[in-house]
Amino acid sequence: MSSYGFGCENLVPQDVVATALAPTAILEPAFADPSSANPLLWAATSLGGMHCTWSNGEPRDLAEGGTPVGTERWAELTILPGSHADWDFYYERWANGESGPWPDSTKLSCFTQNGSVLGVCSINFLVGDSWVDLIINGPADNAAASDEEAVAAVSPFIEAIRSALEPVGTAPRYAWGGTTPGANALPTECEAFVPVAAMSEAFGQELTYNSAPKKRLWDRGVAADD
């Protein structure tokens, strides 16, 4: 159970899932897809947040039998409580001045490519102290005639999540006890794990670390994110 007092099954009604994603798409068991079983997503649930996926059960990877256009339909949602302190920095850096559906929201972006490839919609927004990250692959059963039509199809899905979180977006969180790091606490700086000199040597170019949210890239002459 999350710190919100409910789980993924309480966020989006099935009829909304069917319209936004596909008639055959349903909520998956927690971490059913191997790609979602990673430390970042496990951390979100360990901190009282949620990680939810909906799918029509089709392979998501070409190596697993998927198709180039993509018959898979899936949505991935991560909710991290107590993360509002970093929101402003993220929003200023990546929203590019484009307003979202409501305050503290990036633009709801959908790219359909006229069905020639698997369409995608994405959005990040804040509800209380909780950061919500959502991506939808194959919106409207990948049959939307335009980006605007895809936006209209997935908007009720997003609004359902927001409406469910609003009453508890600033609910009391888990009590974690003392905050003084113990002797075996992990380092807080990336440099302690992999020295920047070693990383630069491995990539054959000068790299630096930078603690910037969302973008997880190494780039030449530009800082690498933690």
Contacts in CASP RR format, 6 or more apart in sequence:
PFRMAT RR
TARGET T0000
AUTHOR 0000-0000-0000
METHOD contacts of the structure
MODEL  1
MSSYGFGCENLVPQDVVATALAPTAILEPAFADPSSANPLLWAATSLGGM
HCTWSNGEPRDLAEGGTPVGTERWAELTILPGSHADWDFYYERWANGESG
PWPDSTKLSCFTQNGSVLGVCSINFLVGDSWVDLIINGPADNAAASDEEA
VAAVSPFIEAIRSALEPVGTAPRYAWGGTTPGANALPTECEAFVPVAAMS
EAFGQELTYNSAPKKRLWDRGVAADD
1 7 0 8 1.000
2 45 0 8 1.000
2 48 0 8 1.000
2 49 0 8 1.000
2 50 0 8 1.000
2 79 0 8 1.000
3 47 0 8 1.000
3 48 0 8 1.000
3 49 0 8 1.000
3 81 0 8 1.000
3 171 0 8 1.000
3 172 0 8 1.000
3 173 0 8 1.000
3 174 0 8 1.000
4 48 0 8 1.000
4 49 0 8 1.000
4 50 0 8 1.000
4 79 0 8 1.000
4 81 0 8 1.000
4 165 0 8 1.000
4 168 0 8 1.000
4 169 0 8 1.000
4 171 0 8 1.000
5 168 0 8 1.000
5 171 0 8 1.000
6 164 0 8 1.000
7 50 0 8 1.000
7 52 0 8 1.000
8 27 0 8 1.000
8 30 0 8 1.000
8 50 0 8 1.000
8 52 0 8 1.000
8 77 0 8 1.000
9 27 0 8 1.000
10 164 0 8 1.000
11 50 0 8 1.000
11 52 0 8 1.000
11 77 0 8 1.000
11 160 0 8 1.000
11 161 0 8 1.000
11 164 0 8 1.000
12 20 0 8 1.000
12 54 0 8 1.000
12 157 0 8 1.000
12 160 0 8 1.000
12 161 0 8 1.000
12 164 0 8 1.000
13 160 0 8 1.000
14 26 0 8 1.000
16 156 0 8 1.000
16 157 0 8 1.000
16 160 0 8 1.000
17 25 0 8 1.000
17 26 0 8 1.000
17 27 0 8 1.000
17 54 0 8 1.000
17 75 0 8 1.000
17 157 0 8 1.000
18 25 0 8 1.000
19 140 0 8 1.000
19 153 0 8 1.000
19 156 0 8 1.000
19 157 0 8 1.000
20 75 0 8 1.000
20 136 0 8 1.000
20 139 0 8 1.000
20 140 0 8 1.000
20 153 0 8 1.000
20 154 0 8 1.000
20 156 0 8 1.000
20 157 0 8 1.000
21 54 0 8 1.000
21 56 0 8 1.000
21 73 0 8 1.000
21 74 0 8 1.000
21 75 0 8 1.000
21 136 0 8 1.000
21 138 0 8 1.000
21 139 0 8 1.000
21 140 0 8 1.000
21 141 0 8 1.000
21 154 0 8 1.000
21 157 0 8 1.000
22 56 0 8 1.000
22 73 0 8 1.000
22 138 0 8 1.000
22 141 0 8 1.000
23 141 0 8 1.000
24 56 0 8 1.000
24 57 0 8 1.000
24 73 0 8 1.000
25 54 0 8 1.000
25 55 0 8 1.000
25 56 0 8 1.000
25 73 0 8 1.000
25 74 0 8 1.000
25 75 0 8 1.000
26 54 0 8 1.000
26 55 0 8 1.000
26 56 0 8 1.000
27 52 0 8 1.000
27 53 0 8 1.000
27 54 0 8 1.000
28 53 0 8 1.000
28 54 0 8 1.000
28 55 0 8 1.000
28 57 0 8 1.000
30 45 0 8 1.000
30 51 0 8 1.000
31 37 0 8 1.000
31 41 0 8 1.000
31 42 0 8 1.000
31 51 0 8 1.000
32 53 0 8 1.000
32 55 0 8 1.000
33 53 0 8 1.000
33 55 0 8 1.000
33 60 0 8 1.000
33 74 0 8 1.000
35 60 0 8 1.000
35 61 0 8 1.000
36 51 0 8 1.000
36 53 0 8 1.000
36 76 0 8 1.000
41 51 0 8 1.000
41 78 0 8 1.000
44 50 0 8 1.000
44 51 0 8 1.000
44 78 0 8 1.000
44 79 0 8 1.000
44 80 0 8 1.000
45 51 0 8 1.000
47 80 0 8 1.000
47 81 0 8 1.000
47 82 0 8 1.000
47 174 0 8 1.000
48 81 0 8 1.000
48 173 0 8 1.000
48 174 0 8 1.000
49 79 0 8 1.000
49 80 0 8 1.000
49 81 0 8 1.000
49 130 0 8 1.000
50 77 0 8 1.000
50 78 0 8 1.000
50 79 0 8 1.000
51 76 0 8 1.000
51 77 0 8 1.000
51 78 0 8 1.000
51 79 0 8 1.000
52 76 0 8 1.000
52 77 0 8 1.000
53 74 0 8 1.000
53 75 0 8 1.000
53 76 0 8 1.000
53 77 0 8 1.000
54 74 0 8 1.000
54 75 0 8 1.000
55 72 0 8 1.000
55 73 0 8 1.000
55 74 0 8 1.000
55 75 0 8 1.000
56 71 0 8 1.000
56 72 0 8 1.000
56 73 0 8 1.000
56 74 0 8 1.000
57 72 0 8 1.000
57 74 0 8 1.000
58 66 0 8 1.000
58 70 0 8 1.000
58 71 0 8 1.000
58 72 0 8 1.000
58 73 0 8 1.000
59 65 0 8 1.000
59 66 0 8 1.000
59 72 0 8 1.000
60 66 0 8 1.000
60 72 0 8 1.000
60 74 0 8 1.000
60 137 0 8 1.000
62 68 0 8 1.000
66 72 0 8 1.000
68 117 0 8 1.000
69 115 0 8 1.000
69 116 0 8 1.000
69 117 0 8 1.000
69 118 0 8 1.000
69 142 0 8 1.000
70 117 0 8 1.000
70 118 0 8 1.000
70 138 0 8 1.000
70 142 0 8 1.000
72 118 0 8 1.000
72 137 0 8 1.000
72 138 0 8 1.000
73 137 0 8 1.000
73 138 0 8 1.000
73 141 0 8 1.000
73 142 0 8 1.000
74 136 0 8 1.000
74 137 0 8 1.000
74 138 0 8 1.000
75 134 0 8 1.000
75 135 0 8 1.000
75 136 0 8 1.000
75 137 0 8 1.000
75 157 0 8 1.000
76 134 0 8 1.000
76 135 0 8 1.000
77 132 0 8 1.000
77 133 0 8 1.000
77 134 0 8 1.000
77 161 0 8 1.000
78 132 0 8 1.000
78 133 0 8 1.000
78 134 0 8 1.000
79 130 0 8 1.000
79 131 0 8 1.000
79 132 0 8 1.000
79 133 0 8 1.000
79 165 0 8 1.000
80 130 0 8 1.000
80 131 0 8 1.000
80 133 0 8 1.000
81 129 0 8 1.000
81 130 0 8 1.000
81 169 0 8 1.000
81 173 0 8 1.000
82 129 0 8 1.000
82 130 0 8 1.000
82 131 0 8 1.000
82 173 0 8 1.000
83 129 0 8 1.000
83 130 0 8 1.000
83 131 0 8 1.000
84 126 0 8 1.000
84 128 0 8 1.000
84 129 0 8 1.000
84 130 0 8 1.000
84 131 0 8 1.000
86 131 0 8 1.000
86 213 0 8 1.000
87 104 0 8 1.000
87 126 0 8 1.000
87 131 0 8 1.000
89 212 0 8 1.000
89 213 0 8 1.000
90 124 0 8 1.000
90 213 0 8 1.000
90 214 0 8 1.000
91 104 0 8 1.000
91 106 0 8 1.000
93 212 0 8 1.000
93 213 0 8 1.000
93 214 0 8 1.000
94 106 0 8 1.000
94 214 0 8 1.000
94 215 0 8 1.000
95 106 0 8 1.000
95 107 0 8 1.000
98 106 0 8 1.000
98 107 0 8 1.000
99 105 0 8 1.000
99 107 0 8 1.000
100 106 0 8 1.000
100 107 0 8 1.000
100 108 0 8 1.000
100 123 0 8 1.000
100 125 0 8 1.000
101 108 0 8 1.000
101 123 0 8 1.000
101 125 0 8 1.000
101 155 0 8 1.000
101 158 0 8 1.000
102 125 0 8 1.000
102 162 0 8 1.000
104 125 0 8 1.000
104 126 0 8 1.000
105 123 0 8 1.000
105 124 0 8 1.000
105 125 0 8 1.000
105 126 0 8 1.000
106 123 0 8 1.000
106 124 0 8 1.000
106 125 0 8 1.000
107 123 0 8 1.000
108 121 0 8 1.000
108 122 0 8 1.000
108 123 0 8 1.000
108 151 0 8 1.000
108 154 0 8 1.000
108 155 0 8 1.000
108 158 0 8 1.000
109 121 0 8 1.000
109 122 0 8 1.000
109 123 0 8 1.000
110 119 0 8 1.000
110 120 0 8 1.000
110 121 0 8 1.000
110 139 0 8 1.000
110 144 0 8 1.000
110 147 0 8 1.000
110 148 0 8 1.000
110 150 0 8 1.000
110 151 0 8 1.000
110 154 0 8 1.000
111 119 0 8 1.000
111 120 0 8 1.000
111 121 0 8 1.000
111 147 0 8 1.000
112 119 0 8 1.000
112 139 0 8 1.000
112 142 0 8 1.000
112 144 0 8 1.000
112 145 0 8 1.000
112 146 0 8 1.000
112 147 0 8 1.000
112 149 0 8 1.000
112 150 0 8 1.000
113 119 0 8 1.000
114 145 0 8 1.000
115 142 0 8 1.000
115 143 0 8 1.000
115 144 0 8 1.000
118 137 0 8 1.000
118 138 0 8 1.000
118 142 0 8 1.000
119 137 0 8 1.000
119 138 0 8 1.000
119 139 0 8 1.000
119 142 0 8 1.000
119 144 0 8 1.000
119 150 0 8 1.000
120 135 0 8 1.000
120 136 0 8 1.000
120 137 0 8 1.000
120 138 0 8 1.000
120 139 0 8 1.000
121 135 0 8 1.000
121 136 0 8 1.000
121 139 0 8 1.000
121 150 0 8 1.000
121 151 0 8 1.000
121 154 0 8 1.000
122 134 0 8 1.000
122 135 0 8 1.000
122 136 0 8 1.000
123 132 0 8 1.000
123 134 0 8 1.000
123 158 0 8 1.000
124 131 0 8 1.000
124 132 0 8 1.000
124 133 0 8 1.000
124 134 0 8 1.000
124 214 0 8 1.000
125 132 0 8 1.000
125 158 0 8 1.000
125 162 0 8 1.000
126 132 0 8 1.000
127 162 0 8 1.000
127 165 0 8 1.000
127 166 0 8 1.000
127 169 0 8 1.000
128 165 0 8 1.000
128 166 0 8 1.000
128 169 0 8 1.000
128 170 0 8 1.000
129 169 0 8 1.000
129 170 0 8 1.000
130 165 0 8 1.000
130 169 0 8 1.000
132 161 0 8 1.000
132 162 0 8 1.000
132 165 0 8 1.000
134 158 0 8 1.000
134 161 0 8 1.000
136 154 0 8 1.000
136 157 0 8 1.000
139 150 0 8 1.000
139 153 0 8 1.000
139 154 0 8 1.000
140 149 0 8 1.000
140 150 0 8 1.000
140 153 0 8 1.000
140 154 0 8 1.000
144 150 0 8 1.000
144 153 0 8 1.000
187 193 0 8 1.000
189 209 0 8 1.000
190 209 0 8 1.000
190 211 0 8 1.000
190 224 0 8 1.000
190 226 0 8 1.000
191 209 0 8 1.000
196 207 0 8 1.000
196 208 0 8 1.000
196 209 0 8 1.000
199 207 0 8 1.000
199 218 0 8 1.000
199 224 0 8 1.000
200 206 0 8 1.000
200 207 0 8 1.000
203 218 0 8 1.000
205 220 0 8 1.000
205 221 0 8 1.000
206 220 0 8 1.000
206 221 0 8 1.000
207 218 0 8 1.000
207 219 0 8 1.000
207 220 0 8 1.000
207 221 0 8 1.000
207 224 0 8 1.000
208 221 0 8 1.000
208 222 0 8 1.000
208 223 0 8 1.000
208 224 0 8 1.000
209 223 0 8 1.000
209 224 0 8 1.000
209 225 0 8 1.000
209 226 0 8 1.000
210 222 0 8 1.000
210 223 0 8 1.000
210 224 0 8 1.000
210 225 0 8 1.000
210 226 0 8 1.000
211 225 0 8 1.000
211 226 0 8 1.000
212 223 0 8 1.000
212 225 0 8 1.000
212 226 0 8 1.000
213 225 0 8 1.000
215 225 0 8 1.000
216 225 0 8 1.000
217 224 0 8 1.000
217 225 0 8 1.000
218 224 0 8 1.000
END
